[in-house]
Amino acid sequence: MKELIIAFGLFLFIEGILYAIFPSKMKSMLKKLNDINDSQLRTGGLIFAILGFIIVWYFKS
């Protein structure tokens, strides 16, 4: 449970840094999400979720 909280904190830190350093780029990136259809977004999210799981599993074992 402690690792999950640390991972969530790291996620928030990275997101916050990106918005603080590149606010205009982040806004334009979020606007571009409307142009991507749902299936592409779902596929990309699934790929990143699997990749993240593999990384955590590799370093945990």
mmCIF file of the C-alpha atoms, coordinates in Angstrom:
data_MODEL
# 
_entry.id   MODEL 
# 
loop_
_atom_site.group_PDB 
_atom_site.id 
_atom_site.type_symbol 
_atom_site.label_atom_id 
_atom_site.label_alt_id 
_atom_site.label_comp_id 
_atom_site.label_asym_id 
_atom_site.label_entity_id 
_atom_site.label_seq_id 
_atom_site.pdbx_PDB_ins_code 
_atom_site.Cartn_x 
_atom_site.Cartn_y 
_atom_site.Cartn_z 
_atom_site.occupancy 
_atom_site.B_iso_or_equiv 
_atom_site.pdbx_formal_charge 
_atom_site.auth_seq_id 
_atom_site.auth_comp_id 
_atom_site.auth_asym_id 
_atom_site.auth_atom_id 
_atom_site.pdbx_PDB_model_num 
ATOM 1  C CA . MET A 1 1  ? 0.000   0.000  0.000   1.00 0.00 ? 1  MET A CA 1 
ATOM 2  C CA . LYS A 1 2  ? 2.887   2.316  0.778   1.00 0.00 ? 2  LYS A CA 1 
ATOM 3  C CA . GLU A 1 3  ? 4.302   1.847  -2.745  1.00 0.00 ? 3  GLU A CA 1 
ATOM 4  C CA . LEU A 1 4  ? 0.924   2.701  -4.271  1.00 0.00 ? 4  LEU A CA 1 
ATOM 5  C CA . ILE A 1 5  ? 0.771   5.967  -2.353  1.00 0.00 ? 5  ILE A CA 1 
ATOM 6  C CA . ILE A 1 6  ? 4.350   6.779  -3.365  1.00 0.00 ? 6  ILE A CA 1 
ATOM 7  C CA . ALA A 1 7  ? 3.553   6.023  -7.016  1.00 0.00 ? 7  ALA A CA 1 
ATOM 8  C CA . PHE A 1 8  ? 0.468   8.234  -6.901  1.00 0.00 ? 8  PHE A CA 1 
ATOM 9  C CA . GLY A 1 9  ? 2.497   11.044 -5.340  1.00 0.00 ? 9  GLY A CA 1 
ATOM 10 C CA . LEU A 1 10 ? 5.128   10.684 -8.055  1.00 0.00 ? 10 LEU A CA 1 
ATOM 11 C CA . PHE A 1 11 ? 2.409   10.810 -10.714 1.00 0.00 ? 11 PHE A CA 1 
ATOM 12 C CA . LEU A 1 12 ? 0.997   14.028 -9.227  1.00 0.00 ? 12 LEU A CA 1 
ATOM 13 C CA . PHE A 1 13 ? 4.482   15.517 -8.985  1.00 0.00 ? 13 PHE A CA 1 
ATOM 14 C CA . ILE A 1 14 ? 5.288   14.811 -12.639 1.00 0.00 ? 14 ILE A CA 1 
ATOM 15 C CA . GLU A 1 15 ? 1.910   16.133 -13.824 1.00 0.00 ? 15 GLU A CA 1 
ATOM 16 C CA . GLY A 1 16 ? 2.311   19.271 -11.732 1.00 0.00 ? 16 GLY A CA 1 
ATOM 17 C CA . ILE A 1 17 ? 5.817   19.932 -13.029 1.00 0.00 ? 17 ILE A CA 1 
ATOM 18 C CA . LEU A 1 18 ? 4.668   19.584 -16.634 1.00 0.00 ? 18 LEU A CA 1 
ATOM 19 C CA . TYR A 1 19 ? 1.822   22.073 -16.129 1.00 0.00 ? 19 TYR A CA 1 
ATOM 20 C CA . ALA A 1 20 ? 4.133   24.478 -14.255 1.00 0.00 ? 20 ALA A CA 1 
ATOM 21 C CA . ILE A 1 21 ? 6.924   24.431 -16.840 1.00 0.00 ? 21 ILE A CA 1 
ATOM 22 C CA . PHE A 1 22 ? 4.907   24.097 -20.069 1.00 0.00 ? 22 PHE A CA 1 
ATOM 23 C CA . PRO A 1 23 ? 1.409   25.545 -19.440 1.00 0.00 ? 23 PRO A CA 1 
ATOM 24 C CA . SER A 1 24 ? 0.685   26.584 -23.041 1.00 0.00 ? 24 SER A CA 1 
ATOM 25 C CA . LYS A 1 25 ? 1.952   23.284 -24.477 1.00 0.00 ? 25 LYS A CA 1 
ATOM 26 C CA . MET A 1 26 ? -0.187  21.317 -22.036 1.00 0.00 ? 26 MET A CA 1 
ATOM 27 C CA . LYS A 1 27 ? -3.277  23.342 -22.956 1.00 0.00 ? 27 LYS A CA 1 
ATOM 28 C CA . SER A 1 28 ? -2.726  22.744 -26.661 1.00 0.00 ? 28 SER A CA 1 
ATOM 29 C CA . MET A 1 29 ? -2.114  19.045 -26.034 1.00 0.00 ? 29 MET A CA 1 
ATOM 30 C CA . LEU A 1 30 ? -5.387  18.755 -24.124 1.00 0.00 ? 30 LEU A CA 1 
ATOM 31 C CA . LYS A 1 31 ? -7.251  20.487 -26.957 1.00 0.00 ? 31 LYS A CA 1 
ATOM 32 C CA . LYS A 1 32 ? -5.852  17.928 -29.401 1.00 0.00 ? 32 LYS A CA 1 
ATOM 33 C CA . LEU A 1 33 ? -7.460  15.122 -27.370 1.00 0.00 ? 33 LEU A CA 1 
ATOM 34 C CA . ASN A 1 34 ? -10.798 16.103 -28.927 1.00 0.00 ? 34 ASN A CA 1 
ATOM 35 C CA . ASP A 1 35 ? -9.415  15.138 -32.360 1.00 0.00 ? 35 ASP A CA 1 
ATOM 36 C CA . ILE A 1 36 ? -8.500  11.607 -31.271 1.00 0.00 ? 36 ILE A CA 1 
ATOM 37 C CA . ASN A 1 37 ? -11.290 9.060  -31.464 1.00 0.00 ? 37 ASN A CA 1 
ATOM 38 C CA . ASP A 1 38 ? -12.230 6.964  -28.434 1.00 0.00 ? 38 ASP A CA 1 
ATOM 39 C CA . SER A 1 39 ? -10.842 3.667  -29.725 1.00 0.00 ? 39 SER A CA 1 
ATOM 40 C CA . GLN A 1 40 ? -7.374  5.155  -30.307 1.00 0.00 ? 40 GLN A CA 1 
ATOM 41 C CA . LEU A 1 41 ? -7.412  6.739  -26.856 1.00 0.00 ? 41 LEU A CA 1 
ATOM 42 C CA . ARG A 1 42 ? -8.550  3.477  -25.269 1.00 0.00 ? 42 ARG A CA 1 
ATOM 43 C CA . THR A 1 43 ? -5.843  1.501  -27.095 1.00 0.00 ? 43 THR A CA 1 
ATOM 44 C CA . GLY A 1 44 ? -3.147  3.965  -26.053 1.00 0.00 ? 44 GLY A CA 1 
ATOM 45 C CA . GLY A 1 45 ? -4.336  3.878  -22.441 1.00 0.00 ? 45 GLY A CA 1 
ATOM 46 C CA . LEU A 1 46 ? -4.330  0.096  -22.430 1.00 0.00 ? 46 LEU A CA 1 
ATOM 47 C CA . ILE A 1 47 ? -0.802  -0.025 -23.858 1.00 0.00 ? 47 ILE A CA 1 
ATOM 48 C CA . PHE A 1 48 ? 0.475   2.396  -21.207 1.00 0.00 ? 48 PHE A CA 1 
ATOM 49 C CA . ALA A 1 49 ? -1.307  0.461  -18.442 1.00 0.00 ? 49 ALA A CA 1 
ATOM 50 C CA . ILE A 1 50 ? 0.267   -2.822 -19.565 1.00 0.00 ? 50 ILE A CA 1 
ATOM 51 C CA . LEU A 1 51 ? 3.673   -1.178 -19.931 1.00 0.00 ? 51 LEU A CA 1 
ATOM 52 C CA . GLY A 1 52 ? 3.408   0.289  -16.439 1.00 0.00 ? 52 GLY A CA 1 
ATOM 53 C CA . PHE A 1 53 ? 2.367   -3.063 -15.009 1.00 0.00 ? 53 PHE A CA 1 
ATOM 54 C CA . ILE A 1 54 ? 5.337   -4.787 -16.649 1.00 0.00 ? 54 ILE A CA 1 
ATOM 55 C CA . ILE A 1 55 ? 7.767   -2.175 -15.296 1.00 0.00 ? 55 ILE A CA 1 
ATOM 56 C CA . VAL A 1 56 ? 6.381   -2.481 -11.755 1.00 0.00 ? 56 VAL A CA 1 
ATOM 57 C CA . TRP A 1 57 ? 6.342   -6.278 -11.949 1.00 0.00 ? 57 TRP A CA 1 
ATOM 58 C CA . TYR A 1 58 ? 9.935   -6.403 -13.260 1.00 0.00 ? 58 TYR A CA 1 
ATOM 59 C CA . PHE A 1 59 ? 11.354  -4.161 -10.547 1.00 0.00 ? 59 PHE A CA 1 
ATOM 60 C CA . LYS A 1 60 ? 9.250   -5.736 -7.802  1.00 0.00 ? 60 LYS A CA 1 
ATOM 61 C CA . SER A 1 61 ? 10.494  -9.274 -8.537  1.00 0.00 ? 61 SER A CA 1 
# 
